[in-house]
Amino acid sequence: MTWLEKIYLRNIAKGMLITLSHLFKKKATIQYPEQKRTFSKVFRGLQILNRDEEGRERCTACGLCAVACPAEAITMEAAERLPGEEHLYKEEKYAARYEINMLRCIFCGYCEEACPKDAIYLSQTFAPSNYGRSGFIYKKEDLLIPHPKEDPEGYKKALGEKVRPLSP
């Protein structure tokens, strides 16, 4: 055997030893449905539209979140509150249509920082998979947090640990 062939065999043996050593190390994968992955406290997941303590929507359709979004994933249309809808919307103007295209969203958190009313925040839930493109366009109904008086358990669960206390 030549000197070059001996080096080659030595390198193959080194590679095999590395492979064998990985058999006895802890596995990096988890068994997903049974085990849930823990995320850090600063994890940015799905966006949620917030409500106040009385269940009214906080969003005033100012459009700052849409302007701040570098991926242009947020679209909204504003509408005026009608008489008798004071229990639904906090301000005179509200978002009649609010959509987030999750295929474009980069989870940067700029929308959360730009909102003056704390109407949107990124939760600790990750975006679920889907089969079609239309399933990734979340409408206002999909993004709204549950009503605090009608569904207090769902409201507390959706708030999570990350959200700061609601302020008027």
ROLUMKOL-899564 format. One line per 4 residues: their letters; for each residue x, y, z of N, C-alpha, C, O. Coordinates in steps of 0.001 Angstrom, whole numbers, plus 500000, padded with zeros to 6 digits. Example, Ala and Ser with C-alpha at 12.3 -4.5 7.8 and 13.67 -1.06 7.14 Angstrom:
<rs>
as) 513190 494310 507800 512300 495500 507800 513200 496700 507800 514236 496681 508465 | 512850 497750 507080 513670 498940 507140 512900 500030 507870 513409 501138 508039;
</rs>
This chain:
<rs>
mtwl) 500834 498829 500000 500000 500000 500000 500889 501249 500000 501907 501312 500689 | 500481 502211 499226 501268 503432 499178 500927 504318 500372 499963 504075 501099 | 501729 505331 500546 501527 506260 501662 500194 506980 501528 499526 507206 502538 | 499784 507344 500326 498528 508042 500082 497330 507148 500407 496335 507625 500954;
ekiy) 497415 505858 500075 496324 504929 500391 496190 504723 501897 495073 504573 502391 | 497302 504710 502643 497245 504546 504086 496545 505733 504752 495777 505552 505697 | 496809 506942 504259 496138 508134 504805 494641 508041 504556 493846 508394 505427 | 494251 507575 503391 492838 507467 503033 492118 506487 503963 491023 506790 504437;
lrni) 492702 505333 504231 492099 504352 505129 492007 504891 506553 491035 504628 507262 | 493022 505647 506968 492991 506239 508296 491835 507235 508424 491176 507285 509462 | 491588 508023 507384 490491 508986 507405 489127 508292 507423 488193 508772 508064 | 489016 507186 506734 487759 506416 506771 487527 505877 508184 486401 505918 508680;
akgm) 488556 505383 508825 488414 504873 510200 488020 505997 511156 487215 505777 512060 | 488571 507194 510972 488198 508332 511814 486719 508676 511641 486005 508932 512611 | 486283 508674 510395 484876 508967 510123 483945 507943 510736 482889 508300 511257 | 484318 506684 510681 483507 505624 511280 483452 505761 512802 482415 505481 513403;
litl) 484538 506182 513428 484538 506384 514879 483620 507548 515266 482935 507483 516287 | 483605 508586 514474 482702 509705 514747 481253 509242 514641 480419 509592 515476 | 480964 508464 513625 479608 507940 513444 479208 507057 514617 478093 507176 515124 | 480090 506184 515052 479800 505310 516183 479608 506117 517469 478769 505757 518295;
shlf) 480360 507187 517653 480209 507984 518878 478844 508669 518930 478303 508889 520014 | 478286 509009 517768 476967 509648 517739 475837 508680 518102 474750 509124 518473 | 476068 507400 518005 475045 506430 518393 474746 506484 519886 473641 506147 520310 | 475718 506901 520680 475556 506883 522125 475251 508249 522716 475132 508376 523934;
kkka) 475122 509271 521882 474786 510606 522366 473278 510798 522407 472523 510043 521795 | 472855 511826 523144 471439 512135 523263 470891 512592 521908 471541 513355 521193 | 469708 512125 521570 469094 512460 520289 468587 513898 520309 468098 514368 521336 | 468700 514593 519193 468265 515978 519086 466785 516077 518715 466157 517110 518945;
tiqy) 466235 515030 518154 464838 515073 517727 463899 514757 518885 464287 514122 519865 | 462655 515213 518750 461634 514896 519749 460493 514167 519055 460320 514292 517843 | 459734 513427 519798 458561 512745 519274 457399 513719 519353 456743 513822 520390 | 457132 514453 518238 456302 515646 518280 454916 515513 518909 454638 516248 519856;
peqk) 454057 514659 518466 452722 514755 519080 452727 514479 520578 451947 515076 521321 | 453587 513593 521021 453629 513255 522440 454428 514282 523239 454038 514629 524353 | 455523 514766 522696 456376 515714 523379 456243 517084 522720 456233 517191 521494 | 456143 518107 523522 456077 519476 523010 457415 520154 523248 458025 519999 524306;
rtfs) 457859 520897 522267 459109 521620 522373 458906 522869 523232 457903 523567 523086 | 459834 523145 524106 459745 524352 524926 460464 525482 524198 461573 525314 523689 | 459804 526636 524162 460377 527804 523514 460870 528782 524565 460443 528735 525718 | 461759 529658 524167 462269 530661 525086 461203 531735 525321 460202 531788 524607;
kvfr) 461420 532575 526310 460459 533627 526656 460366 534690 525565 459352 535380 525471 | 461386 534834 524753 461387 535858 523712 460952 535314 522353 461117 535989 521336 | 460403 534107 522328 459930 533510 521083 458787 534342 520505 457887 534755 521236 | 458821 534588 519202 457772 535353 518529 456996 534419 517625 457522 533927 516626;
glqi) 455741 534175 517978 454906 533260 517210 453793 533983 516488 453988 535076 515956 | 452633 533371 516473 451489 533934 515768 451041 535257 516360 451132 535480 517567 | 450555 536133 515487 450024 537409 515946 448629 537217 516519 447866 536358 516076 | 448314 538040 517515 446992 538017 518124 446506 539447 518246 447253 540330 518666;
lnrd) 445243 539677 517875 444621 540982 518067 444007 541003 519456 443226 540123 519819 | 444365 542001 520213 444003 542069 521620 442660 542762 521843 442200 543537 521004 | 442051 542476 522968 440838 543141 523431 441134 543807 524769 442125 543482 525423 | 440273 544744 525177 440429 545323 526506 439666 544464 527521 439136 543410 527170;
eegr) 439615 544908 528756 439000 544112 529824 437501 543916 529629 436924 542960 530147 | 436870 544822 528882 435433 544717 528636 435106 543937 527367 433935 543746 527041 | 436123 543491 526659 435910 542691 525466 435865 543476 524175 435610 542901 523116 | 436106 544779 524235 436110 545590 523023 437453 545460 522316 438492 545279 522953;
erct) 437414 545556 520977 438649 545456 520205 439502 546690 520428 438991 547809 520458 | 440795 546485 520582 441712 547595 520809 442153 548261 519513 442531 549432 519530 | 442116 547556 518407 442627 548071 517134 441798 549259 516657 440571 549182 516587 | 442483 550368 516328 441811 551559 515821 442061 551753 514332 441743 552811 513789;
acgl) 442618 550762 513669 442899 550792 512227 443747 551990 511845 443497 552622 510818 | 444741 552310 512650 445622 553439 512334 446565 553091 511192 447028 553985 510485 | 446857 551811 511000 447690 551370 509898 449176 551399 510184 449973 551132 509285 | 449578 551717 511410 451001 551763 511731 451650 550385 511656 452812 550265 511269;
cava) 450913 549356 512020 451478 548004 511950 451729 547609 510498 452742 546981 510191 | 450816 547973 509609 450977 547648 508191 452133 548421 507577 452843 547900 506717 | 452325 549660 508013 453433 550467 507500 454768 549947 508031 455766 549951 507311 | 454787 549504 509279 456025 549032 509899 456451 547658 509397 457621 547296 509527;
cpae) 455539 546894 508833 455837 545531 508396 456758 545553 507179 456351 546029 506119 | 458003 545045 507303 458914 545066 506160 458514 544090 505058 458906 544272 503906 | 457752 543074 505388 457338 542091 504392 456001 542440 503748 455549 541746 502838 | 455366 543513 504219 454054 543936 503731 453034 542800 503821 452299 542524 502873;
aitm) 453010 542161 504971 452120 541020 505180 450769 541415 505743 449848 540598 505742 | 450620 542640 506223 449385 543072 506889 448595 543991 505963 449132 544953 505415 | 447303 543674 505799 446392 544550 505062 445189 544820 505954 444723 543944 506683 | 444698 546056 505878 443531 546398 506699 442704 547451 506003 443193 548216 505171;
eaae) 441420 547468 506373 440492 548489 505924 439813 549059 507158 439359 548318 508029 | 439750 550371 507222 439144 551035 508368 437673 551310 508114 437238 551431 506969 | 436918 551407 509189 435496 551752 509120 435134 552568 510357 435808 552500 511385 | 434062 553333 510236 433585 554143 511352 432618 553321 512204 431816 552544 511687;
rlpg) 432714 553511 513510 431812 552830 514436 430421 553443 514322 430273 554665 514300 | 429420 552602 514251 428034 553053 514162 427455 553248 515559 427959 552666 516519 | 426407 554058 515688 425760 554199 517003 425237 552842 517486 424623 552096 516724 | 425482 552544 518728 425047 551274 519297 426129 550206 519275 425907 549108 519785;
eehl) 427298 550491 518699 428389 549521 518648 429505 549848 519641 430630 549375 519484 | 429205 550642 520646 430215 551033 521621 430740 549838 522414 431871 549857 522900 | 429922 548811 522541 430343 547622 523285 431287 546738 522462 431919 545837 523013 | 431389 546983 521152 432256 546177 520292 433625 546799 520058 434634 546095 520031;
ykee) 433661 548115 519888 434902 548783 519519 435208 549900 520497 434316 550645 520903 | 436463 550012 520872 436879 550978 521883 436899 552405 521330 436497 553338 522024 | 437348 552579 520123 437472 553901 519513 436412 554081 518433 435666 553153 518120 | 436353 555287 517868 435361 555578 516835 435692 554898 515518 434796 554611 514726;
kyaa) 436961 554641 515279 437392 553969 514058 437869 552569 514430 438495 552379 515472 | 437577 551605 513590 437996 550229 513860 438395 549551 512560 438123 550069 511477 | 439036 548399 512662 439457 547638 511490 438304 546765 511027 437974 545768 511670 | 437693 547139 509914 436615 546325 509364 437180 545046 508758 436576 543979 508863;
ryei) 438345 545164 508120 439028 543990 507564 440477 544044 508006 441148 545059 507820 | 440963 542967 508586 442349 542892 509043 442854 541508 508662 442315 540500 509117 | 443881 541458 507834 444423 540170 507382 445937 540176 507501 446593 541194 507281 | 446473 539021 507854 447920 538823 507872 448226 537611 507007 447703 536519 507231;
nmlr) 449078 537822 506024 449526 536741 505164 450742 536099 505822 451840 536653 505787 | 450542 534938 506417 451604 534290 507171 452709 533737 506277 453793 533418 506767 | 452452 533618 504976 453507 533194 504068 454520 534320 503850 455668 534060 503487 | 454111 535540 504064 455002 536683 503912 455598 537133 505239 456665 537745 505260;
cifc) 454931 536842 506329 455360 537319 507649 456728 536728 508011 456984 535543 507801 | 457592 537577 508555 458920 537123 508972 459064 537139 510493 460166 536951 511009 | 457966 537360 511212 457924 537323 512676 458976 538245 513296 459667 537868 514243 | 459085 539445 512755 460092 540396 513244 459619 541141 514486 460450 541581 515281;
gyce) 458316 541294 514676 457794 541988 515835 457647 543489 515652 457296 544184 516606 | 457905 544013 514451 457757 545453 514219 456311 545893 514352 456049 547012 514793 | 455372 545046 513982 453964 545406 514114 453603 545595 515578 452838 546496 515923 | 454143 544762 516424 453895 544855 517866 454487 546138 518443 453874 546783 519293;
eacp) 455670 546500 517983 456322 547703 518481 455647 548972 517970 455620 549981 518674 | 455102 548936 516756 454523 550128 516142 453138 550457 516677 452706 551606 516586 | 452439 549489 517227 451049 549696 517643 450974 550573 518895 451519 550205 519936 | 450300 551736 518806 450201 552614 519978 449161 552149 520998 449168 552624 522134;
kdai) 448279 551243 520622 447195 550795 521507 447416 549393 522073 446530 548856 522738 | 448573 548794 521826 448844 547406 522225 447763 546464 521714 447320 545557 522419 | 447351 546696 520480 446276 545894 519907 446786 544602 519298 446015 543653 519149 | 448041 544537 518948 448583 543326 518339 449833 542913 519100 450639 543755 519498;
ylsq) 449983 541625 519295 451207 541108 519880 451477 539725 519314 450576 539060 518802 | 452715 539308 519413 453116 538000 518930 453064 537024 520100 453724 537225 521120 | 452288 535984 519943 452076 535024 521027 453206 534005 521061 454183 534114 520320 | 453059 533031 521916 454053 531970 522025 453602 530709 521297 454086 529613 521580;
tfap) 452677 530871 520362 452184 529756 519566 452813 529825 518185 452855 530899 517584 | 453301 528708 517670 453887 528746 516342 452821 528490 515288 451770 527918 515578 | 453097 528915 514075 452137 528814 512976 451952 527354 512576 452931 526665 512287 | 450717 526878 512557 450486 525493 512158 450660 525310 510657 450572 526265 509885;
snyg) 450906 524080 510264 451054 523788 508838 449686 523727 508173 448658 523577 508833 | 449700 523847 506859 448464 523849 506108 448739 523311 504716 449887 523283 504275 | 447686 522881 504018 447863 522319 502683 447727 523343 501569 448309 523168 500499 | 446978 524399 501798 446752 525388 500747 447223 526766 501157 447378 527054 502344;
rsgf) 447453 527623 500161 447903 528986 500433 446839 529789 501169 447167 530629 502007 | 445585 529542 500870 444516 530322 501492 444430 530067 502998 443918 530915 503729 | 444907 528947 503467 444901 528646 504894 445905 529456 505684 445833 529502 506912 | 446844 530098 504999 447855 530902 505671 447514 532378 505713 448285 533171 506252;
iykk) 446382 532763 505160 445939 534149 505243 444935 534224 506375 443789 533798 506236 | 445380 534772 507502 444543 534838 508692 443720 536108 508686 444248 537209 508529 | 442432 535941 508857 441514 537073 508892 441344 537546 510336 441855 536932 511273 | 440627 538633 510490 440431 539245 511803 439806 538257 512795 440182 538228 513967;
edll) 438873 537467 512330 438200 536498 513209 439175 535447 513728 439033 534965 514852 | 440168 535093 512908 441158 534101 513326 442163 534679 514315 442710 533954 515146 | 442406 535994 514223 443443 536626 515020 442950 537175 516355 443752 537379 517266 | 441649 537417 516487 441123 538025 517708 441246 537081 518897 440974 535885 518795;
iphp) 441658 537640 520009 441750 536887 521257 440321 536591 521731 439426 537392 521463 | 440078 535484 522419 438725 535201 522913 438209 536304 523843 438984 537015 524482 | 436903 536422 523899 436260 537454 524721 436529 537164 526191 436316 536037 526637 | 436998 538163 526967 437364 537896 528369 436189 537561 529276 436375 536899 530297;
kedp) 434983 538004 528929 433832 537720 529783 433099 536459 529344 432550 535739 530179 | 433086 536185 528047 432392 535000 527541 433244 533736 527652 432712 532651 527885 | 434562 533867 527488 435466 532718 527542 436722 533095 528337 437784 533297 527747 | 436613 533194 529675 437774 533647 530461 438965 532688 530417 440111 533134 530469;
egyk) 438714 531378 530324 439825 530419 530266 440581 530565 528957 441812 530580 528949 | 439855 530674 527848 440489 530856 526546 441223 532177 526456 442266 532269 525810 | 440684 533202 527102 441317 534518 527128 442654 534460 527866 443654 534992 527386 | 442670 533815 529031 443907 533708 529803 444937 532846 529089 446134 533131 529134;
kalg) 444466 531788 528429 445382 530922 527694 445997 531666 526518 447189 531523 526245 | 445190 532462 525819 445685 533217 524671 446625 534336 525095 447545 534684 524355 | 446406 534899 526274 447313 535937 526759 448704 535385 526986 449693 536038 526654 | 448794 534189 527548 450086 533567 527787 450876 534293 528854 450331 535122 529582;
ekvr) 452162 533981 528948 453039 534575 529946 453720 535824 529429 454190 536653 530208 | 453773 535959 528130 454594 537003 527522 453967 538383 527604 454688 539379 527667 | 452654 538466 527605 451977 539745 527468 452017 540531 528759 451805 539988 529843 | 452291 541817 528628 452272 542703 529792 450812 542991 530144 449931 542775 529312;
plsp) 450538 543471 531350 449154 543737 531742 448504 544776 530824 449148 545711 530348 | 447224 544577 530599 446495 545476 529723 446297 546818 530399 445970 546889 531584 | 446497 547876 529640 446306 549218 530181 445228 549914 529353 445109 549636 528160 | 444443 550810 529948 443367 551470 529202 443866 552423 528159 443067 553046 527459;
</rs>
